[in-house]
Amino acid sequence: MILSLVQELGGWSWWILGLILLGLEIMAPGTFFLWFGLSAMVVGTITLALGPDVSFWTWQVQALIFVALSIISAVVGRKIMQKNGWDESENPNLNDRGGQLVGRTAILHEAISGGQGRAKIGDTTWRVTGPDLEKGSKVRIVAFDDGILSVEAEG
């Protein structure tokens, strides 16, 4: 049923797929579906230009061209976006919980002894490294590495 509909619509089925993918692009963040949608439209345009009587332009060839164009356009598009800075986030630490803490201050929950201690930030107790300090000391977070915050005395 679906195959017969696709065969009946010919190149327009690729255009419909392309428009659906571009619609998904509007609803989804990023530029993931854009390249697939444009590739589908290119295949649809070629299919319409060749007409229905071309024997070598089977649906398998069309699908292969679509996959190849999708991969090429995604790679090239990604490089162009990186080069122009279009893929940079407004908040690069969005999913980097430890990175978000760098620059903030905290109170030591446990004294730093032998370079190791604990600080409570919000509802989480973090392992910290830094110079030996008393419990309750105010510290500034200077780095985050492998789940451990590096701190220095605030003052």
VENZI-V533823 format. One record per residue. N is the residue number from 0. RES is the residue in one letter. SS is DSSP state (@ for helix, = for strand, . for the rest). OMEGA is omega in degrees with one decimal (NA if undefined). Layout:
n={N & N}
res={RES & RES}
ss={SS & SS}
omega={OMEGA & OMEGA}
//
This chain:
n={0 & 1 & 2 & 3 & 4 & 5 & 6 & 7 & 8 & 9 & 10 & 11 & 12 & 13 & 14 & 15 & 16 & 17 & 18 & 19 & 20 & 21 & 22 & 23 & 24 & 25 & 26 & 27 & 28 & 29 & 30 & 31 & 32 & 33 & 34 & 35 & 36 & 37 & 38 & 39 & 40 & 41 & 42 & 43 & 44 & 45 & 46 & 47 & 48 & 49 & 50 & 51 & 52 & 53 & 54 & 55 & 56 & 57 & 58 & 59 & 60 & 61 & 62 & 63 & 64 & 65 & 66 & 67 & 68 & 69 & 70 & 71 & 72 & 73 & 74 & 75 & 76 & 77 & 78 & 79 & 80 & 81 & 82 & 83 & 84 & 85 & 86 & 87 & 88 & 89 & 90 & 91 & 92 & 93 & 94 & 95 & 96 & 97 & 98 & 99 & 100 & 101 & 102 & 103 & 104 & 105 & 106 & 107 & 108 & 109 & 110 & 111 & 112 & 113 & 114 & 115 & 116 & 117 & 118 & 119 & 120 & 121 & 122 & 123 & 124 & 125 & 126 & 127 & 128 & 129 & 130 & 131 & 132 & 133 & 134 & 135 & 136 & 137 & 138 & 139 & 140 & 141 & 142 & 143 & 144 & 145 & 146 & 147 & 148 & 149 & 150 & 151 & 152 & 153 & 154}
res={M & I & L & S & L & V & Q & E & L & G & G & W & S & W & W & I & L & G & L & I & L & L & G & L & E & I & M & A & P & G & T & F & F & L & W & F & G & L & S & A & M & V & V & G & T & I & T & L & A & L & G & P & D & V & S & F & W & T & W & Q & V & Q & A & L & I & F & V & A & L & S & I & I & S & A & V & V & G & R & K & I & M & Q & K & N & G & W & D & E & S & E & N & P & N & L & N & D & R & G & G & Q & L & V & G & R & T & A & I & L & H & E & A & I & S & G & G & Q & G & R & A & K & I & G & D & T & T & W & R & V & T & G & P & D & L & E & K & G & S & K & V & R & I & V & A & F & D & D & G & I & L & S & V & E & A & E & G}
ss={. & @ & @ & @ & @ & @ & @ & @ & @ & . & @ & @ & @ & @ & @ & @ & @ & @ & @ & @ & @ & @ & @ & @ & @ & @ & @ & . & . & . & . & @ & @ & @ & @ & @ & @ & @ & @ & @ & @ & @ & @ & @ & @ & @ & @ & @ & @ & @ & . & . & . & . & . & . & . & . & @ & @ & @ & @ & @ & @ & @ & @ & @ & @ & @ & @ & @ & @ & @ & @ & @ & @ & @ & @ & @ & @ & @ & @ & @ & @ & . & . & . & . & . & . & . & . & . & . & . & . & @ & @ & @ & @ & @ & . & . & . & = & = & = & = & = & = & = & = & = & . & . & = & = & = & = & = & = & . & . & = & = & = & = & = & = & . & . & . & = & . & . & . & . & = & = & = & = & = & = & = & = & . & . & = & = & = & = & = & = & . & .}
omega={-179.2 & 179.4 & 179.0 & 176.9 & 178.9 & 178.9 & -179.6 & -179.8 & 179.3 & -178.2 & 179.9 & 177.8 & 176.4 & 177.1 & 177.9 & 177.3 & 178.8 & 179.1 & 176.2 & 179.8 & 176.5 & 174.4 & 175.7 & 178.8 & 179.4 & -177.0 & -176.3 & 178.2 & 178.1 & -179.8 & -175.0 & -174.7 & -178.5 & -175.1 & 178.0 & 178.8 & 178.4 & 178.3 & 178.1 & 179.8 & 176.6 & 178.3 & 177.6 & 178.9 & 177.7 & -179.6 & 178.8 & -179.7 & -178.9 & -179.5 & -173.1 & -172.2 & -179.7 & -172.0 & -177.5 & -175.1 & -179.5 & 179.4 & 178.2 & 177.5 & 178.7 & 179.4 & 178.8 & 177.2 & 178.4 & -179.6 & -179.7 & 178.8 & 179.7 & -179.6 & -179.0 & -178.0 & 178.3 & -179.9 & -179.2 & 178.9 & 178.6 & 179.1 & 178.7 & -179.5 & 178.2 & -178.9 & -177.9 & 177.9 & -177.4 & -177.3 & 179.3 & -178.4 & 173.5 & 179.5 & -174.9 & 179.5 & -175.1 & -179.2 & 179.8 & -172.9 & 178.9 & 179.1 & 178.3 & -176.1 & -178.2 & -178.5 & 179.0 & 175.6 & -179.6 & 175.5 & -179.8 & 177.7 & 177.9 & 178.7 & 173.4 & -179.4 & -177.1 & 178.4 & -177.0 & 176.7 & 179.6 & 175.9 & 178.1 & 178.6 & -175.1 & -179.8 & -176.5 & 173.5 & -176.2 & 170.3 & -179.8 & 172.7 & 179.1 & 179.1 & 179.9 & -179.6 & -179.5 & 172.7 & -179.5 & 178.5 & 177.1 & -178.1 & 174.7 & 179.4 & -176.5 & -179.7 & 176.2 & 179.5 & 173.6 & 175.9 & -178.4 & 178.1 & 172.7 & -175.8 & 171.6 & -178.1 & 177.5 & 178.7 & NA}
//
